[in-house]
Amino acid sequence: MKKTIYPVILSGGAGSRLWPLSRSKYPKQFLPLLGNKSLFTQTLERVGGNYGFGAPLVVANEHHRFMVNEQAEKAGVDVSAVILEPIGRNTAPAIAVAALRAAEEDAEALLLFLPSDHVIIDTPGFHKAVSDAACAAKQGYLVCFGMNASRPETGYGYIAGGDKIEGAKGARLITAFKEKPDEATAEAYVKSGDYTWNSGMFMFAANTILAEFEKHQSVMLEACRKALASAEPDLNFLRMTEEAFGAVPADSIDYAIMEKTDKAAVLPSEFGWSDVGSFSALSDVQDADAEGNVFTGDVLTVDTKNCFIHGGTKLVSTVGVEDLIIVATDDAVMVARKDQDQDVKKIVDQLKAAKRPEADFHSTVYRPWGNYRTLNIGDRFQVKEIQVYPGKRLSLQMHHHRAEHWIVVEGSAVVTRNDETMLLSENESVYLPLGARHRLENPGKINLRLIEVQSGSYLGEDDIVRFEDDFNRENDK
């Protein structure tokens, strides 16, 4: 790559079609759905500096900011910045804000926009496609990576390719974008050979895309400028205000720019891509047994065919079923017909309407200092297992409505209780009365694990008053 390419990782999605594995506060891009690394980590590793890319820029939901940092650190990738979206506004504003930020350093910077939740099996093939796309981007085109339409898929949008672009190594002008088709139309697209799937991955120069925003979406661009100007540093994050970013019109890059511009190009590609947008798509990128089944976790079957079953840590057993998706987690079970897996998001809509926590959180809730898992909950009590990473500590806090008991199971803990500081080892405990200022810290080199027993009239997570916090969460909602 003669001119440095700067990846921009878009990480604002919720993955609602993969519920209950994916939840809005811990969505699919941060989960190890394939192998032991998350999709976000795999995305970062594909565009690491060892391949010649510049430091990536990440645009993320503010609720996911600590997951971004933690997984980038584990991947060994230094990100140039993490721009936080206080609310979702779809892909066009995210791309505009990222381009504005990049243009501050280099107006001609080549930007590679990648969703954080895609699977790419052939990394060398991906890098070759990126290099080819750069040839078209340098000529002033907005390049979309079009995936080989190997089957009549109704869950993807399609791109019609036209004339070849001279000197652009396989890139073609785009003649039309097509919405997700019905089965018959999808079959016609595939049979014609003129269409590719719209992957949602793009490459263009910063000044090119900003000029197209100025031409086609000037109101959106100006609102994005104001939103970026409102951003304040917070640790290594750039936090835009909700007022400023909320004023930005919401739209996808396809509708806002790509369907209006005369500079749209597509690079037909094949590098083992999937957007893992549904359980069927997740099943397709895994090896099936002789009966067409894909199993994960503890699963026993009799006369079961063409099913995707995720058992997790629970035993899931089936008898005489086929073409089903069955997903079991600690707190939920979801069963769907394979041909209706796009409708899983309707369950999430119902959960949100009922304000149920299962829409947002797993039974294990992740925090920048570690995680906690609810073991039992009843009238005026709750029991949790808490893990604190080495060297991390919780905020100095208090509760108005509950007292807590901490029992150390593994590791050691430094506990602050009002004016006291004490060191606890395994099998030792401490009582924290209602209203006491307290803090928990792991001074060791292994995870601190303890059992917390809460008791009181109200046990909600919003009953926390923070006085000091290493992660600047005093104003988090």
ZAKELUM-172383 format. One record per residue (C-alpha): residue in one letter; x, y, z. Coordinates in steps of 0.001 Angstrom, whole numbers, padded with zeros to 6 digits, always signed. Example, Ala and Ser with C-alpha at 12.3 -4.5 7.8 and 13.67 -1.06 7.14 Angstrom:
<recs>
A+012300-004500+007800;S+013670-001060+007140;
</recs>
This chain:
<recs>
M+000000+000000+000000;K+001891+003047-001281;K-000435+005550+000392;T-001338+004750+003962;I-004903+003545+004421;Y-006631+004479+007663;P-009284+002045+008902;V-012436+003414+010501;I-014245+000787+012579;L-017983+001374+012937;S-019136-000225+016168;G-022570+001134+016953;G-024808-001854+016235;A-026895-003857+018700;G-027192-007173+016818;S-030831-007659+017790;R-031313-010552+015338;L-028813-012559+017411;W-030683-012186+020711;P-030296-013679+023323;L-026561-014022+022584;S-026360-010356+021620;R-027744-007658+023949;S-027699-003900+023386;K-025208-003260+026193;Y-022977-006172+025092;P-023704-006719+021381;K-022474-009324+018924;Q-019288-007507+017834;F-017803-007999+021302;L-018724-011689+021549;P-016514-014657+020554;L-019100-016084+018155;L-016438-017843+016080;G-013344-019086+017894;N-012078-017487+021082;K-011785-013912+019790;S-014587-011425+019364;L-015606-010124+015934;F-014384-006651+016966;T-010973-008045+017918;Q-010731-009951+014627;T-011624-006772+012718;L-008877-004817+014487;E-006323-007549+013863;R-007087-007617+010104;V-006118-003951+009823;G-003159-003913+012192;G-000027-001877+011571;N+001862-005047+010649;Y-000179-005070+007411;G+000735-001463+006589;F-002438+000248+007781;G-002491+003450+009790;A-003825+003524+013344;P-007585+002839+013227;L-010275+005265+014308;V-013273+003743+016111;V-016780+005199+016165;A-018717+003525+018972;N-021779+003767+021164;E-020757+005449+024412;H-022120+002493+026416;H-019512+000261+024744;R-016468+002497+025239;F-014699+000392+027842;M-015234-002799+025835;V-013591-001067+022861;N-010570-000143+024981;E-010258-003537+026632;Q-010486-005525+023409;A-008180-003182+021483;E-005610-003600+024255;K-005905-007377+024106;A-005526-007265+020319;G-002361-005190+020693;V-003746-002455+018410;D-003311+001235+019238;V-006356+003169+018046;S-005916+006814+017041;A-009171+007871+018706;V-012528+006548+019876;I-015403+008851+018924;L-018456+008202+021077;E-022012+008443+019796;P-024409+009353+022633;I-027314+008079+020505;G-027531+006087+017276;R-027821+008029+014011;N-027075+005252+011470;T-023996+005014+009265;A-024013+008301+007311;P-023399+010614+010314;A-020810+008188+011733;I-018920+008245+008431;A-019191+012028+008106;V-017861+012623+011623;A-014981+010187+011058;A-014090+011833+007732;L-014142+015284+009329;R-011857+014048+012088;A-009456+012399+009619;A-009400+015473+007372;E-008060+017530+010277;E-004800+015602+009850;D-004857+014794+006124;A-007600+015965+003760;E-006615+013314+001189;A-006440+010428+003673;L-007747+007140+002275;L-010362+005827+004678;L-011450+002184+004882;F-014818+001942+006618;L-015505-001444+008201;P-018386-002638+010371;S-016993-004223+013513;D-019188-007334+013375;H-018324-008998+010066;V-016599-012318+009466;I-013808-012488+006888;I-012192-015880+006410;D-009582-015080+003723;T-007460-012292+005197;P-004911-012172+002310;G-007821-011969-000140;F-009291-009116+001900;H-005993-007221+001829;K-005732-007638-001947;A-009267-006282-002363;V-008400-003298-000162;S-005332-002584-002285;D-007413-002790-005483;A-010115-000540-004022;A-007474+002041-003170;C-006705+002415-006892;A-010292+003536-007516;A-010478+005654-004357;K-007374+007585-005411;Q-009194+008465-008634;G-011998+010062-006655;Y-014497+007205-006506;L-016560+006075-003543;V-015874+002357-003525;C-018197-000288-002095;F-016961-003845-001650;G-019485-006056-003454;M-019524-009684-002350;N-020006-012538-004788;A-023729-013399-004777;S-023368-017161-004460;R-027010-017852-003639;P-030398-016054-003774;E-030111-014361-000392;T-033095-012211+000624;G-031371-010696+003672;Y-028865-008585+001712;G-029094-005545-000523;Y-027732-005922-004054;I-025522-003753-006268;A-025702-003689-010068;G-022281-003200-011621;G-021719-001393-014937;D-018708-000253-016940;K-015193-001035-015784;I-013118+001806-014342;E-009845+002159-016196;G-006788+001584-014016;A-008878+000518-011030;K-008189-003247-010999;G-011650-004717-011362;A-013759-001855-010018;R-016945-000969-011898;L-019326+001934-011892;I-022522+001282-009936;T-025684+001496-012016;A-028189+000721-009248;F-028664-000207-005601;K-031433-002717-004937;E-033247-003233-001654;K-033468-006645-000011;P-035444-008631-002632;D-037997-011398-002447;E-036908-014956-003311;A-037805-014780-007011;T-036068-011447-007538;A-032968-012640-005678;E-032815-015712-007930;A-033003-013474-011001;Y-030182-011264-009666;V-027914-014241-009042;K-028722-015843-012407;S-027893-012650-014302;G-024365-012465-012878;D-024533-008657-012849;Y-025185-008225-009137;T-023143-008463-005960;W-024194-008265-002328;N-023792-004909-000653;S-021317-005643+002143;G-021533-002276+003900;M-017741-001864+003626;F-016430+001229+001819;M-013268+003061+000838;F-012846+006664-000224;A-010646+009688+000352;A-011712+012013+003149;N-011992+015065+000881;T-014004+013093-001710;I-016681+011883+000703;L-016899+015286+002407;A-017423+016974-000961;E-020268+014542-001680;F-021809+015256+001717;E-021578+018988+000948;K-023304+018381-002376;H-026039+015967-001287;Q-026358+016294+002518;S-025170+019770+003450;V-027512+020047+006448;M-026288+016719+007841;L-022647+017670+007264;E-022996+020990+009059;A-024714+019268+011997;C-021865+016733+012096;R-019316+019567+012174;K-021084+021059+015174;A-021321+017662+016868;L-017604+017001+016402;A-016813+020515+017645;S-018831+019713+020775;A-016668+016664+021547;E-014657+016808+024745;P-011761+014499+025656;D-012599+011879+028288;L-009677+009540+028960;N-008846+008433+025385;F-012383+009077+024127;L-013934+011967+022219;R-017396+012392+023699;M-019896+014356+021574;T-022780+015963+023428;E-026201+014384+023091;E-027710+017749+022209;A-025340+018326+019298;F-025291+014789+017896;G-029022+014422+018446;A-029529+017322+016014;V-027886+015329+013207;P-030418+013768+010778;A-030302+009971+010910;D-029685+008088+007647;S-027625+005293+006161;I-024662+006034+003891;D-026432+004125+001107;Y-029501+006390+001087;A-027727+009609+002037;I-024810+009468-000409;M-024210+006282-002399;E-027577+006294-004202;K-027203+009999-005099;T-023564+010382-006097;D-022168+009938-009610;K-018900+008672-008127;A-020206+005331-006795;A-018101+002298-007662;V-018160-001361-006693;L-015279-003774-006402;P-016593-007333-006868;S-014803-009412-004217;E-014608-012864-002718;F-012810-013356+000585;G-015132-015481+002707;W-017350-012657+003971;S-020448-012756+006166;D-022170-010000+008093;V-023374-012615+010623;G-026666-010760+010623;S-028776-013723+011716;F-028442-017166+013259;S-028732-018726+009802;A-025767-016611+008670;L-023851-017620+011802;S-024647-021266+011043;D-023461-020901+007437;V-019899-019971+008468;Q-019521-023017+010742;D-019025-026688+009959;A-022205-028783+010051;D-022487-032478+010880;A-023836-035144+008516;E-027411-034129+009353;G-026805-030451+008648;N-026702-029442+012321;V-024419-026894+013942;F-024001-027322+017705;T-022289-025159+020318;G-022058-026097+023987;D-023771-028987+025770;V-026201-030482+023207;L-027768-033953+022854;T-030019-034829+019908;V-032150-037632+018494;D-033475-037501+014933;T-032568-033814+014568;K-031786-032236+011189;N-030649-028887+009836;C-030724-027129+013220;F-028554-024489+014853;I-028390-025175+018594;H-026423-023116+021097;G-026445-024755+024497;G-023903-022641+026318;T-023426-024096+029797;K-026895-025660+029884;L-027821-029049+028481;V-030124-028638+025485;S-031718-031799+024110;T-033944-032249+021056;V-035980-035111+019615;G-037507-035271+016140;V-037073-031646+015073;E-035617-029947+012010;D-034949-026492+010576;L-034920-024864+014020;I-032747-022352+015816;I-032469-022992+019549;V-030383-020702+021731;A-030090-021085+025504;T-028297-018661+027813;D-028259-018293+031588;D-031425-016196+031586;A-033279-016893+028323;V-034218-019531+025747;M-035116-018616+022158;V-036616-021026+019613;A-037322-020018+016001;R-037869-021559+012628;K-034823-021038+010427;D-036849-019321+007727;Q-038067-016756+010263;D-034794-015907+011995;Q-034930-012311+010698;D-037929-011837+013026;V-035951-012489+016214;K-035603-008715+016514;K-039378-008557+017106;I-038815-010341+020415;V-036281-007655+021323;D-038835-004992+020426;Q-041286-006594+022870;L-038645-006770+025602;K-037819-003089+025144;A-041480-002116+025160;A-041890-003979+028462;K-038629-002405+029766;R-037219-005817+030567;P-033490-006000+031322;E-033001-009006+029022;A-033083-006615+026054;D-029950-004830+027265;F-027975-007043+029624;H-026783-010605+029978;S-026878-012288+033365;T-023173-011406+033430;V-022774-007631+033207;Y-019402-006251+032107;R-017811-003178+033610;P-014416-001511+032964;W-013120-002985+036233;G-014438-006544+035676;N-017919-008063+035743;Y-020738-009297+037949;R-023328-012027+037625;T-026629-012248+039472;L-026953-015661+041143;N-030234-015201+042970;I-032757-012466+043616;G-035785-012341+045892;D-037811-010090+048139;R-035363-007582+049687;F-032213-009562+048801;Q-029898-010241+045864;V-026780-012423+045530;K-024039-011669+042992;E-020681-013069+041982;I-018215-010220+041359;Q-014873-010386+039547;V-012362-007530+039609;Y-009420-007493+037202;P-005876-007181+038618;G-004996-003588+039440;K-008566-002341+038962;R-010934-000815+041494;L-014581+000149+041647;S-015713+003708+042269;L-015873+005186+045757;Q-019628+005007+046245;M-022587+004669+048559;H-026158+003324+048432;H-029263+004920+049905;H-031417+001797+050087;R-029233-001276+050562;A-026502-002786+052707;E-023933-005278+051375;H-021875-008216+052611;W-018712-009188+050679;I-017118-012642+051027;V-013790-013173+049223;V-013694-016470+047328;E-010438-016072+045397;G-007640-013504+045429;S-007282-010578+047790;A-009236-007360+048224;V-008507-003905+049552;V-011767-002590+051000;T-012487+001015+051932;R-015370+001508+054392;N-015837+005121+055423;D-012508+006012+057117;E-011257+002402+057320;T-009051+000524+054853;M-008664-003234+055241;L-007070-006127+053345;L-009186-009265+052955;S-007962-012691+051868;E-009868-015796+050788;N-012760-016807+053092;E-012749-013430+054856;S-015724-011058+054740;V-016845-007513+055471;Y-020196-005817+056151;L-021011-002492+054464;P-023977-000804+056161;L-026519+001304+054316;G-025090+004759+053566;A-021440+003796+054080;R-018905+005154+051598;H-017077+002142+050246;R-014711+000946+047552;L-013363-002414+046341;E-009904-002841+044823;N-007880-005786+043523;P-004206-005310+044486;G-003166-008751+043235;K-002070-010351+039954;I-005058-012675+039545;N-008755-011904+039301;L-010430-011090+042593;R-013624-013112+042966;L-016163-012544+045711;I-019786-013135+046612;E-021909-010078+047332;V-025136-010341+049312;Q-027337-007268+049090;S-030270-006569+051399;G-032605-003612+051514;S-035787-001990+050284;Y-034468-001268+046760;L-031696-003166+044915;G-031548-001413+041522;E-028218-000525+039896;D-029273+003130+039764;D-028966+003333+043567;I-025292+004280+043291;V-023828+007633+044263;R-020263+007897+042936;F-017775+010212+044651;E-014596+009175+042813;D-014229+006998+039744;D-011168+005968+037718;F-013375+005696+034605;N-015179+009077+034764;R-018624+007498+035106;E-020034+009949+037638;N-022550+011242+035080;D-023352+007948+033356;K-027043+007217+033048;
</recs>
